[in-house]
Amino acid sequence: MFLLSILLSPLIGAFVMGFVGHTKAASRLNILFSFLTFGATFLLAWNVFANGPLVGLDEQLFADGFSAIFIVLTGGIGATTSLFSHRYMAIEKSRGHLTGEKQRLYLSLYQVFLLTMLVVLVSNNLGLLWVSLEGATLTTVLLVAWSRTPESVKAAWKYFILCGVGIAQALFGTILLYFASEKTLGPGGTALLWTHLAAVKHTLEPTVIGLAFVFFIVGYGTKVGLVPLHNWLPDAHAEGPAPISAVLSGLLLNVALYAILRIKVLADGSLHNPLTAHLLMGFGLLSVLLGSLSMWKRQDIKRLFAYSSIEHMGLATFAFGLGGPMGSFAGLLHMTAHSLIKSSIFFVVGHIVQTSGSQKIPEIRDVALRTPSLARALLIGGLAVTGIPPFAIFASEFLILSVAVRRAPWSLPLLLLAIIVTFGVLYFRIQEMNGESGRSLSFPNEKPKITFYPIWIHFGLAFLIGLFFTHELGRLYGLALHSIGLTNG
């Protein structure tokens, strides 16, 4: 019942938006469906942590403590992004950039996107998980190309091609996993059920499982934004509408890494060697370095923060590669903190682009004079995402560095270099945009009405998690990691 309930709201919402998405009340209906989904995800997570894992729909659906963390995070960010979308789209409509049909397309696809994310998170069948991630790709391709400009269509096509290559690799990994498990579990659907695979992971053929994991990390790693198939991410963020940039960074990247971690647990049980750890650390560290150094000369504000997403997902991947209770805990905390902060930053960036008329950094000036509240939000977000205390990313990065000192001391100089470069680039770019241009300014009589509730909700949660990470929350994270065996090693 709980497992189906979190899928019904976005499913019904997608159909409703398909019929009435062009009307004036559609945006508010989108908020209603998104908050209903969030309520359902919260109740599901509560039930999982109180009563244990849930299984449904003839074992095709499954939720444990690990998936519950991401389920409630997806529901929450989906709800706050719908609030931001309401004001963002209202401004676009007032400027003649939004027709009724484009609004219908956006709102219906937004609900479909939430649906696909949640299906991934409650899928017990790894084949269904693959289908759902492919559905997410197709949905977001259309959302990236939403403005229909040549640049957005080009970015969507690049996104589709690269992620199509990646998802094909993941499909081959799924086929290999099926062949490896069929000998033990027998032919049929049970050979791809995660709960069944986890029970017999020690008996799976190591050679086949190792090869399958390579295909999985390359395939799903494409959607995480890991090097080398990361080039779609900056283009998609730059050309898509700001709410979609927020959910791409805040949700999609997390869900793709979640899929890799599910497979990692199976591979670790079969291989009894550090292959998965070495691959995660290698891909993660390359992504951290490239993401950080690529920010140096970026002149587009959305591309700037897109490369920051590559860096942070690389850090989370590296943390899970380090492994052990502390490394896995740091990785999960980093994914949570990055989701909250980066989605909020894209809320801020979206309104900055609307008020300044450009997303080119050299053309964005006087933000502090034009919209002081946005300037403060941009500065706070920039400091938070670079790991300044007491925000949650500081805590997760400190833990990652602490574990790296013990398990991979050779990586410490590279990690510190990336963190220092990221801080320097973001700080000076933000100061550049907030600073005065020296030109005489003429402000329009009617300034766009900006909604700050989603922004401050996310920043506030990241602040509270970093400052007051309670024993209860730590226990929930520990239970989540223990439920799939990521606290071992």
ROVEX-362135 format. One record per residue (C-alpha): residue number from 1; residue in three letters; x, z, y. Coordinates in steps of 0.05 Angstrom, whole numbers, plus 32768, in hexadecimal, padded with zeros to 4 digits. Example, Ala and Ser with C-alpha at 12.3 -4.5 7.8 and 13.67 -1.06 7.14 Angstrom:
REM residues 2
<1; ALA; <80F6; 809C; 7FA6>>
<2; SER; <8111; 808F; 7FEB>>
***
This chain:
REM residues 489
<1; MET; <8000; 8000; 8000>>
<2; PHE; <8037; 8014; 8032>>
<3; LEU; <8062; 7FD8; 801F>>
<4; LEU; <8029; 7FA6; 802B>>
<5; SER; <8011; 7FC9; 806A>>
<6; ILE; <8050; 7FB9; 8091>>
<7; LEU; <8049; 7F70; 807F>>
<8; LEU; <7FFF; 7F69; 808F>>
<9; SER; <8004; 7F76; 80D9>>
<10; PRO; <8037; 7F3F; 80EA>>
<11; LEU; <8015; 7F10; 80B9>>
<12; ILE; <7FD1; 7F19; 80D9>>
<13; GLY; <7FF2; 7F19; 811E>>
<14; ALA; <8012; 7ED5; 8110>>
<15; PHE; <7FCE; 7EB7; 80FE>>
<16; VAL; <7FAB; 7ED6; 813A>>
<17; MET; <7FE2; 7EBE; 816A>>
<18; GLY; <7FDC; 7E79; 814B>>
<19; PHE; <7F94; 7E76; 8161>>
<20; VAL; <7F93; 7E9D; 81A2>>
<21; GLY; <7FDC; 7E9D; 81B7>>
<22; HIS; <7FCD; 7E71; 81F3>>
<23; THR; <7F9D; 7EA3; 8213>>
<24; LYS; <7FAB; 7ED6; 8249>>
<25; ALA; <7FA0; 7F11; 821A>>
<26; ALA; <7FCF; 7EF5; 81E4>>
<27; SER; <800D; 7F18; 81FD>>
<28; ARG; <7FEA; 7F5B; 81FB>>
<29; LEU; <7FD0; 7F4C; 81B5>>
<30; ASN; <8018; 7F3E; 81A1>>
<31; ILE; <802C; 7F83; 81BA>>
<32; LEU; <7FF2; 7FA1; 8192>>
<33; PHE; <8006; 7F80; 8151>>
<34; SER; <804F; 7F91; 815C>>
<35; PHE; <8040; 7FDA; 8167>>
<36; LEU; <8011; 7FDC; 812B>>
<37; THR; <804B; 7FC0; 8102>>
<38; PHE; <8079; 7FF6; 811F>>
<39; GLY; <8047; 802C; 810C>>
<40; ALA; <8043; 8012; 80C5>>
<41; THR; <808F; 800F; 80BF>>
<42; PHE; <8096; 8056; 80D8>>
<43; LEU; <8063; 806F; 80A6>>
<44; LEU; <8086; 804A; 806E>>
<45; ALA; <80C9; 8067; 8080>>
<46; TRP; <80AB; 80AD; 8084>>
<47; ASN; <808C; 80A4; 803F>>
<48; VAL; <80CD; 808A; 8021>>
<49; PHE; <80F7; 80C4; 803A>>
<50; ALA; <80C1; 80F6; 8026>>
<51; ASN; <80AE; 80DC; 7FE2>>
<52; GLY; <80E5; 80AC; 7FCB>>
<53; PRO; <80E9; 8060; 7FC2>>
<54; LEU; <80AA; 8035; 7FC0>>
<55; VAL; <809D; 7FFA; 7F92>>
<56; GLY; <8063; 7FCA; 7F98>>
<57; LEU; <8046; 7F85; 7F88>>
<58; ASP; <805D; 7F84; 7F40>>
<59; GLU; <80A3; 7F9C; 7F54>>
<60; GLN; <80AD; 7F63; 7F85>>
<61; LEU; <80AD; 7F93; 7FC0>>
<62; PHE; <80D9; 7FD1; 7FC6>>
<63; ALA; <80EF; 8002; 7FFC>>
<64; ASP; <8122; 8039; 7FF7>>
<65; GLY; <8145; 8064; 802B>>
<66; PHE; <8176; 802D; 803D>>
<67; SER; <8141; 7FF9; 804B>>
<68; ALA; <8115; 802C; 806E>>
<69; ILE; <8149; 8035; 80A5>>
<70; PHE; <8148; 7FEA; 80B4>>
<71; ILE; <80FD; 7FE4; 80AB>>
<72; VAL; <80EE; 8017; 80E2>>
<73; LEU; <8125; 7FFB; 810E>>
<74; THR; <8107; 7FB5; 8107>>
<75; GLY; <80C2; 7FCE; 8116>>
<76; GLY; <80D8; 7FF6; 8152>>
<77; ILE; <8102; 7FBF; 8172>>
<78; GLY; <80CC; 7F8C; 8163>>
<79; ALA; <809A; 7FB7; 8189>>
<80; THR; <80C6; 7FC3; 81C6>>
<81; THR; <80D9; 7F7A; 81C9>>
<82; SER; <8090; 7F67; 81CA>>
<83; LEU; <8089; 7F94; 8208>>
<84; PHE; <80C4; 7F71; 8228>>
<85; SER; <80A8; 7F2D; 8214>>
<86; HIS; <8067; 7F3B; 8238>>
<87; ARG; <8088; 7F42; 827C>>
<88; TYR; <80BE; 7F0E; 826F>>
<89; MET; <808A; 7ED9; 825C>>
<90; ALA; <805E; 7EEC; 8297>>
<91; ILE; <8098; 7EDC; 82C6>>
<92; GLU; <80A6; 7E9B; 82A2>>
<93; LYS; <805C; 7E88; 82A8>>
<94; SER; <8059; 7E98; 82F2>>
<95; ARG; <8093; 7E68; 82FD>>
<96; GLY; <8072; 7E30; 82D6>>
<97; HIS; <80A2; 7E33; 829B>>
<98; LEU; <806D; 7E4A; 8268>>
<99; THR; <8031; 7E22; 8251>>
<100; GLY; <7FFA; 7E3D; 8224>>
<101; GLU; <8014; 7E16; 81E9>>
<102; LYS; <805B; 7E2F; 81F1>>
<103; GLN; <8040; 7E76; 81F5>>
<104; ARG; <8017; 7E6C; 81B6>>
<105; LEU; <8056; 7E52; 8192>>
<106; TYR; <8080; 7E8B; 81AA>>
<107; LEU; <8050; 7EC3; 8199>>
<108; SER; <803C; 7EA9; 8154>>
<109; LEU; <8085; 7E9C; 8141>>
<110; TYR; <8098; 7EE2; 815B>>
<111; GLN; <8068; 7F01; 8129>>
<112; VAL; <8081; 7ED3; 80F1>>
<113; PHE; <80C8; 7EE9; 8102>>
<114; LEU; <80B6; 7F33; 80FB>>
<115; LEU; <8093; 7F23; 80BA>>
<116; THR; <80D0; 7F00; 809B>>
<117; MET; <80FE; 7F38; 80B0>>
<118; LEU; <80D1; 7F6C; 8090>>
<119; VAL; <80C9; 7F43; 8050>>
<120; VAL; <8115; 7F41; 8049>>
<121; LEU; <8118; 7F8D; 8051>>
<122; VAL; <80E2; 7F9C; 801D>>
<123; SER; <80F6; 7F65; 7FEB>>
<124; ASN; <810A; 7F7F; 7FA7>>
<125; ASN; <8112; 7F37; 7F8F>>
<126; LEU; <8153; 7F19; 7FA9>>
<127; GLY; <8134; 7ED4; 7FA4>>
<128; LEU; <80FC; 7EE9; 7FD3>>
<129; LEU; <8130; 7F08; 8001>>
<130; TRP; <8153; 7EC5; 8005>>
<131; VAL; <8112; 7EA0; 8014>>
<132; SER; <8101; 7ED2; 804A>>
<133; LEU; <8144; 7ECB; 806D>>
<134; GLU; <813C; 7E7F; 806A>>
<135; GLY; <80F7; 7E89; 808A>>
<136; ALA; <8117; 7EB2; 80C1>>
<137; THR; <8148; 7E7A; 80CE>>
<138; LEU; <8111; 7E45; 80D4>>
<139; THR; <80E8; 7E73; 8102>>
<140; THR; <8121; 7E83; 8131>>
<141; VAL; <8138; 7E3A; 8133>>
<142; LEU; <80F5; 7E29; 8153>>
<143; LEU; <80FA; 7E65; 8182>>
<144; VAL; <8141; 7E53; 8198>>
<145; ALA; <8128; 7E0D; 81A9>>
<146; TRP; <80EA; 7E2A; 81CC>>
<147; SER; <80FC; 7E10; 8212>>
<148; ARG; <8106; 7DC9; 81F6>>
<149; THR; <8141; 7DBA; 8223>>
<150; PRO; <8178; 7D8E; 8206>>
<151; GLU; <81A7; 7DCA; 8204>>
<152; SER; <8175; 7DF6; 81DF>>
<153; VAL; <8165; 7DBF; 81AC>>
<154; LYS; <81AF; 7DB5; 81A0>>
<155; ALA; <81BA; 7E00; 8197>>
<156; ALA; <817F; 7E04; 8167>>
<157; TRP; <8199; 7DC9; 813F>>
<158; LYS; <81DE; 7DE9; 813B>>
<159; TYR; <81BE; 7E2A; 8125>>
<160; PHE; <8195; 7E07; 80F0>>
<161; ILE; <81D0; 7DE0; 80D4>>
<162; LEU; <8201; 7E1A; 80D0>>
<163; CYS; <81CF; 7E4C; 80B6>>
<164; GLY; <81B5; 7E17; 8086>>
<165; VAL; <81FB; 7E11; 806A>>
<166; GLY; <8200; 7E5C; 8065>>
<167; ILE; <81BC; 7E66; 8044>>
<168; ALA; <81CE; 7E30; 8011>>
<169; GLN; <820C; 7E59; 7FFF>>
<170; ALA; <81E1; 7E96; 7FF7>>
<171; LEU; <81B1; 7E6F; 7FCA>>
<172; PHE; <81EB; 7E5D; 7F9D>>
<173; GLY; <8200; 7EA6; 7F9C>>
<174; THR; <81B9; 7EB9; 7F87>>
<175; ILE; <81BB; 7E86; 7F4E>>
<176; LEU; <81FD; 7EA2; 7F36>>
<177; LEU; <81E1; 7EE9; 7F39>>
<178; TYR; <81A6; 7ED3; 7F0F>>
<179; PHE; <81D3; 7EB4; 7EDA>>
<180; ALA; <81FD; 7EF4; 7ED7>>
<181; SER; <81C0; 7F21; 7ED0>>
<182; GLU; <8198; 7EF5; 7EA1>>
<183; LYS; <81C4; 7F09; 7E66>>
<184; THR; <81B2; 7F52; 7E70>>
<185; LEU; <816C; 7F51; 7E8E>>
<186; GLY; <8153; 7F12; 7E6C>>
<187; PRO; <8135; 7ED4; 7E8C>>
<188; GLY; <80FD; 7EDB; 7EBF>>
<189; GLY; <80F2; 7EFC; 7F01>>
<190; THR; <810F; 7F40; 7EEE>>
<191; ALA; <8155; 7F22; 7EEE>>
<192; LEU; <8152; 7F1F; 7F3A>>
<193; LEU; <8130; 7F62; 7F48>>
<194; TRP; <8161; 7F8F; 7F6D>>
<195; THR; <8149; 7FCF; 7F4B>>
<196; HIS; <8155; 7FB1; 7F06>>
<197; LEU; <8198; 7F94; 7F1A>>
<198; ALA; <81AF; 7FD7; 7F37>>
<199; ALA; <819E; 7FF8; 7EF5>>
<200; VAL; <81CB; 7FC9; 7ECD>>
<201; LYS; <8200; 7FB7; 7F01>>
<202; HIS; <8238; 7FD3; 7ED7>>
<203; THR; <8229; 7FA1; 7E9F>>
<204; LEU; <8227; 7F62; 7ECA>>
<205; GLU; <825D; 7F2D; 7EC0>>
<206; PRO; <8293; 7F3F; 7EF3>>
<207; THR; <82AF; 7EF9; 7EFD>>
<208; VAL; <826B; 7EDA; 7F0C>>
<209; ILE; <8256; 7F15; 7F38>>
<210; GLY; <8296; 7F11; 7F60>>
<211; LEU; <828C; 7EC7; 7F6C>>
<212; ALA; <8243; 7ED3; 7F7F>>
<213; PHE; <8258; 7F07; 7FB2>>
<214; VAL; <8287; 7ED5; 7FD3>>
<215; PHE; <824D; 7EA5; 7FDC>>
<216; PHE; <8220; 7EDC; 7FF5>>
<217; ILE; <8251; 7EF5; 802A>>
<218; VAL; <825E; 7EAF; 8043>>
<219; GLY; <8214; 7E9C; 8040>>
<220; TYR; <81F2; 7EDA; 805D>>
<221; GLY; <8230; 7EE7; 8087>>
<222; THR; <821F; 7EA8; 80AE>>
<223; LYS; <81DF; 7EC9; 80C5>>
<224; VAL; <8205; 7F09; 80D5>>
<225; GLY; <8232; 7EE1; 8103>>
<226; LEU; <8271; 7EED; 80DC>>
<227; VAL; <82AD; 7EBF; 80E6>>
<228; PRO; <82B5; 7E85; 80D6>>
<229; LEU; <826C; 7E6E; 80D6>>
<230; HIS; <825A; 7E93; 8116>>
<231; ASN; <8257; 7E5A; 8148>>
<232; TRP; <820B; 7E55; 8147>>
<233; LEU; <8202; 7E9B; 8164>>
<234; PRO; <821C; 7E92; 81AC>>
<235; ASP; <81F5; 7E51; 81B4>>
<236; ALA; <81B4; 7E6E; 8198>>
<237; HIS; <81B9; 7EAB; 81C5>>
<238; ALA; <81C9; 7E82; 8203>>
<239; GLU; <8191; 7E4F; 81FB>>
<240; GLY; <8159; 7E79; 81DD>>
<241; PRO; <812A; 7EA4; 8207>>
<242; ALA; <8144; 7EEA; 8215>>
<243; PRO; <8113; 7F0E; 81E6>>
<244; ILE; <812B; 7EE3; 81AC>>
<245; SER; <8174; 7EF2; 81BE>>
<246; ALA; <8160; 7F3C; 81BA>>
<247; VAL; <8142; 7F38; 8175>>
<248; LEU; <8178; 7F09; 815B>>
<249; SER; <81AE; 7F3C; 816D>>
<250; GLY; <8184; 7F79; 8160>>
<251; LEU; <8161; 7F66; 811F>>
<252; LEU; <8176; 7F25; 80FD>>
<253; LEU; <81C1; 7F35; 80FA>>
<254; ASN; <81B2; 7F7A; 80DD>>
<255; VAL; <8183; 7F5F; 80A8>>
<256; ALA; <81B5; 7F2B; 8091>>
<257; LEU; <81EB; 7F61; 808A>>
<258; TYR; <81B8; 7F8C; 8065>>
<259; ALA; <81B1; 7F54; 8032>>
<260; ILE; <81FD; 7F51; 8028>>
<261; LEU; <8200; 7F9D; 801E>>
<262; ARG; <81CA; 7F9A; 7FE9>>
<263; ILE; <81F5; 7F67; 7FC2>>
<264; LYS; <8234; 7F90; 7FCF>>
<265; VAL; <8217; 7FCB; 7FA8>>
<266; LEU; <820C; 7F9E; 7F6B>>
<267; ALA; <8250; 7F7E; 7F70>>
<268; ASP; <8274; 7FC1; 7F77>>
<269; GLY; <8253; 7FDA; 7F37>>
<270; SER; <8268; 7F9C; 7F11>>
<271; LEU; <82AE; 7F8E; 7F2C>>
<272; HIS; <82D0; 7FD2; 7F2E>>
<273; ASN; <8302; 7FB5; 7F5F>>
<274; PRO; <8307; 7FB2; 7FAB>>
<275; LEU; <82F3; 7F68; 7FB2>>
<276; THR; <82B4; 7F77; 7FDB>>
<277; ALA; <82D8; 7FA8; 8007>>
<278; HIS; <8310; 7F77; 8016>>
<279; LEU; <82DF; 7F3F; 8026>>
<280; LEU; <82B5; 7F6A; 8054>>
<281; MET; <82F2; 7F85; 8077>>
<282; GLY; <8311; 7F40; 807E>>
<283; PHE; <82D3; 7F1D; 8099>>
<284; GLY; <82C2; 7F5A; 80C4>>
<285; LEU; <8306; 7F60; 80E4>>
<286; LEU; <830A; 7F15; 80F3>>
<287; SER; <82C6; 7F19; 8113>>
<288; VAL; <82DA; 7F55; 813D>>
<289; LEU; <8318; 7F33; 8157>>
<290; LEU; <82FA; 7EEF; 8163>>
<291; GLY; <82BA; 7F0B; 8182>>
<292; SER; <82E2; 7F37; 81B1>>
<293; LEU; <8316; 7F03; 81C7>>
<294; SER; <82E1; 7ECD; 81CE>>
<295; MET; <82BF; 7EF7; 8205>>
<296; TRP; <82FC; 7EEF; 8232>>
<297; LYS; <82EA; 7EAD; 8253>>
<298; ARG; <829E; 7EAB; 824A>>
<299; GLN; <827A; 7E97; 8289>>
<300; ASP; <8233; 7E9C; 826C>>
<301; ILE; <8215; 7EE1; 826C>>
<302; LYS; <81ED; 7ED7; 822C>>
<303; ARG; <8228; 7EB8; 8207>>
<304; LEU; <8252; 7EF3; 821E>>
<305; PHE; <8225; 7F25; 81FC>>
<306; ALA; <821C; 7EF6; 81C0>>
<307; TYR; <8266; 7EFB; 81B2>>
<308; SER; <8260; 7F46; 81BA>>
<309; SER; <822C; 7F44; 8181>>
<310; ILE; <825E; 7F20; 8155>>
<311; GLU; <8291; 7F56; 8163>>
<312; HIS; <8262; 7F8F; 8154>>
<313; MET; <8247; 7F71; 8114>>
<314; GLY; <828F; 7F67; 8100>>
<315; LEU; <829C; 7FB1; 810C>>
<316; ALA; <8260; 7FC5; 80E2>>
<317; THR; <8276; 7F96; 80AA>>
<318; PHE; <82BD; 7FB1; 80AD>>
<319; ALA; <82A2; 7FF9; 80A9>>
<320; PHE; <827C; 7FEA; 8069>>
<321; GLY; <82BB; 7FC8; 804E>>
<322; LEU; <82E1; 8009; 805B>>
<323; GLY; <82AC; 802A; 8030>>
<324; GLY; <82A5; 8072; 801C>>
<325; PRO; <8271; 80A2; 8037>>
<326; MET; <828E; 80A2; 807E>>
<327; GLY; <829B; 8058; 8083>>
<328; SER; <8256; 8045; 806B>>
<329; PHE; <8236; 807A; 8098>>
<330; ALA; <825D; 805D; 80D4>>
<331; GLY; <8247; 8017; 80C2>>
<332; LEU; <81FD; 802A; 80BE>>
<333; LEU; <8201; 8051; 80FF>>
<334; HIS; <8224; 8017; 8121>>
<335; MET; <81EE; 7FE6; 810B>>
<336; THR; <81B8; 8015; 8126>>
<337; ALA; <81DA; 8020; 8169>>
<338; HIS; <81EB; 7FD7; 8173>>
<339; SER; <81A3; 7FC2; 8165>>
<340; LEU; <8188; 7FF2; 8199>>
<341; ILE; <81BC; 7FE4; 81CF>>
<342; LYS; <81C5; 7F99; 81C7>>
<343; SER; <817B; 7F89; 81C5>>
<344; SER; <8173; 7FB2; 8205>>
<345; ILE; <81AD; 7F8D; 8226>>
<346; PHE; <818B; 7F4B; 8219>>
<347; PHE; <814C; 7F68; 823A>>
<348; VAL; <8177; 7F76; 8277>>
<349; VAL; <819A; 7F33; 8275>>
<350; GLY; <8157; 7F0E; 826E>>
<351; HIS; <813E; 7F2D; 82AF>>
<352; ILE; <8180; 7F22; 82D2>>
<353; VAL; <817D; 7ED8; 82C1>>
<354; GLN; <8136; 7ED5; 82DB>>
<355; THR; <8146; 7EF8; 831C>>
<356; SER; <8187; 7ED3; 832A>>
<357; GLY; <8171; 7E8F; 8311>>
<358; SER; <81AF; 7E84; 82E7>>
<359; GLN; <81D2; 7E9F; 82A9>>
<360; LYS; <8217; 7E87; 82C0>>
<361; ILE; <8240; 7EC4; 82D2>>
<362; PRO; <8261; 7EA5; 8311>>
<363; GLU; <821B; 7E97; 832C>>
<364; ILE; <8200; 7EDD; 831E>>
<365; ARG; <8211; 7F09; 8359>>
<366; ASP; <81F3; 7F41; 8382>>
<367; VAL; <81CB; 7F5D; 8348>>
<368; ALA; <81D5; 7FA3; 8364>>
<369; LEU; <81B7; 7F8C; 83A7>>
<370; ARG; <8181; 7F60; 838B>>
<371; THR; <8168; 7F8E; 8353>>
<372; PRO; <818D; 7FD1; 8352>>
<373; SER; <8169; 7FEA; 8314>>
<374; LEU; <817F; 7FAD; 82EC>>
<375; ALA; <81C6; 7FB7; 8305>>
<376; ARG; <81C6; 7FFF; 82EC>>
<377; ALA; <81A8; 7FE9; 82A9>>
<378; LEU; <81DD; 7FB3; 82A1>>
<379; LEU; <8216; 7FE4; 82B0>>
<380; ILE; <81FA; 8019; 8281>>
<381; GLY; <81EF; 7FE5; 824A>>
<382; GLY; <8234; 7FC9; 8253>>
<383; LEU; <8254; 800E; 824E>>
<384; ALA; <8229; 8021; 8213>>
<385; VAL; <8239; 7FE2; 81EB>>
<386; THR; <8284; 7FEA; 81F7>>
<387; GLY; <8283; 802F; 81D7>>
<388; ILE; <8285; 805E; 8213>>
<389; PRO; <826E; 80A5; 8201>>
<390; PRO; <823D; 80C2; 81F5>>
<391; PHE; <8217; 8084; 81DE>>
<392; ALA; <820F; 8079; 8193>>
<393; ILE; <8241; 803F; 818F>>
<394; PHE; <8278; 806F; 81A5>>
<395; ALA; <8268; 809C; 816A>>
<396; SER; <8266; 8062; 8138>>
<397; GLU; <82A6; 8042; 8152>>
<398; PHE; <82CA; 8086; 8151>>
<399; LEU; <82B5; 808F; 8108>>
<400; ILE; <82CB; 8048; 80F6>>
<401; LEU; <8310; 8053; 8116>>
<402; SER; <8316; 8097; 80F4>>
<403; VAL; <8309; 8079; 80AF>>
<404; ALA; <8337; 803E; 80BE>>
<405; VAL; <8370; 806F; 80CC>>
<406; ARG; <836B; 8089; 8085>>
<407; ARG; <8356; 804B; 805E>>
<408; ALA; <8373; 8010; 8085>>
<409; PRO; <83A5; 8028; 80BA>>
<410; TRP; <83C0; 7FE1; 80C2>>
<411; SER; <837D; 7FCD; 80E1>>
<412; LEU; <837E; 8002; 8118>>
<413; PRO; <83A7; 7FDB; 814C>>
<414; LEU; <837A; 7F9E; 8143>>
<415; LEU; <833A; 7FC6; 814A>>
<416; LEU; <8353; 7FEA; 8188>>
<417; LEU; <8369; 7FA8; 81A7>>
<418; ALA; <8324; 7F8B; 819C>>
<419; ILE; <8300; 7FC9; 81B8>>
<420; ILE; <832D; 7FCB; 81F6>>
<421; VAL; <8325; 7F80; 8204>>
<422; THR; <82D9; 7F86; 81FD>>
<423; PHE; <82D6; 7FC0; 822C>>
<424; GLY; <8301; 7F9E; 8260>>
<425; VAL; <82DC; 7F5C; 825E>>
<426; LEU; <8297; 7F7A; 8261>>
<427; TYR; <82A8; 7FAC; 8297>>
<428; PHE; <82C6; 7F78; 82C6>>
<429; ARG; <8290; 7F45; 82B8>>
<430; ILE; <8259; 7F78; 82C8>>
<431; GLN; <827C; 7F8F; 8307>>
<432; GLU; <8282; 7F46; 831B>>
<433; MET; <8237; 7F3A; 8313>>
<434; ASN; <8223; 7F7B; 8334>>
<435; GLY; <8254; 7F74; 836E>>
<436; GLU; <8243; 7F56; 83B2>>
<437; SER; <8250; 7F0D; 83BD>>
<438; GLY; <8259; 7F12; 8409>>
<439; ARG; <8222; 7EE0; 8415>>
<440; SER; <81E4; 7EEF; 843F>>
<441; LEU; <81AB; 7EFB; 840F>>
<442; SER; <8163; 7EE6; 8415>>
<443; PHE; <8135; 7F06; 83E3>>
<444; PRO; <80F2; 7EE7; 83CF>>
<445; ASN; <80B4; 7F0A; 83E9>>
<446; GLU; <809B; 7F15; 83A2>>
<447; LYS; <80CE; 7F30; 8372>>
<448; PRO; <80C0; 7F29; 8327>>
<449; LYS; <80A0; 7F67; 8309>>
<450; ILE; <80D3; 7F82; 82D7>>
<451; THR; <80C2; 7FB0; 829D>>
<452; PHE; <80F7; 7FE5; 8291>>
<453; TYR; <80D4; 800D; 825A>>
<454; PRO; <80F3; 7FE7; 821E>>
<455; ILE; <8137; 7FE9; 8240>>
<456; TRP; <8139; 8034; 824C>>
<457; ILE; <8119; 8044; 8209>>
<458; HIS; <8152; 8022; 81E4>>
<459; PHE; <8188; 803E; 8211>>
<460; GLY; <8169; 8083; 820C>>
<461; LEU; <8167; 8081; 81C0>>
<462; ALA; <81B0; 806A; 81BC>>
<463; PHE; <81C3; 80A2; 81EC>>
<464; LEU; <819E; 80D7; 81C5>>
<465; ILE; <81BA; 80C0; 8182>>
<466; GLY; <8200; 80C1; 819E>>
<467; LEU; <81F8; 8104; 81C0>>
<468; PHE; <81CB; 812A; 8190>>
<469; PHE; <81D3; 810B; 814B>>
<470; THR; <81AA; 8140; 8128>>
<471; HIS; <81B5; 815B; 80E3>>
<472; GLU; <8172; 813F; 80CD>>
<473; LEU; <8183; 80F8; 80E4>>
<474; GLY; <81C7; 80FD; 80C2>>
<475; ARG; <81A5; 8113; 8082>>
<476; LEU; <8176; 80D7; 8084>>
<477; TYR; <81B2; 80A8; 808D>>
<478; GLY; <81D6; 80CA; 8054>>
<479; LEU; <8198; 80C3; 8027>>
<480; ALA; <8192; 807A; 803B>>
<481; LEU; <81DA; 806B; 8027>>
<482; HIS; <81D6; 8095; 7FE8>>
<483; SER; <8197; 8070; 7FD2>>
<484; ILE; <81BF; 8030; 7FC5>>
<485; GLY; <8202; 804F; 7FB4>>
<486; LEU; <8228; 803E; 7FF4>>
<487; THR; <8243; 8085; 7FFA>>
<488; ASN; <826F; 807B; 7FBD>>
<489; GLY; <82B7; 8066; 7FC1>>
***
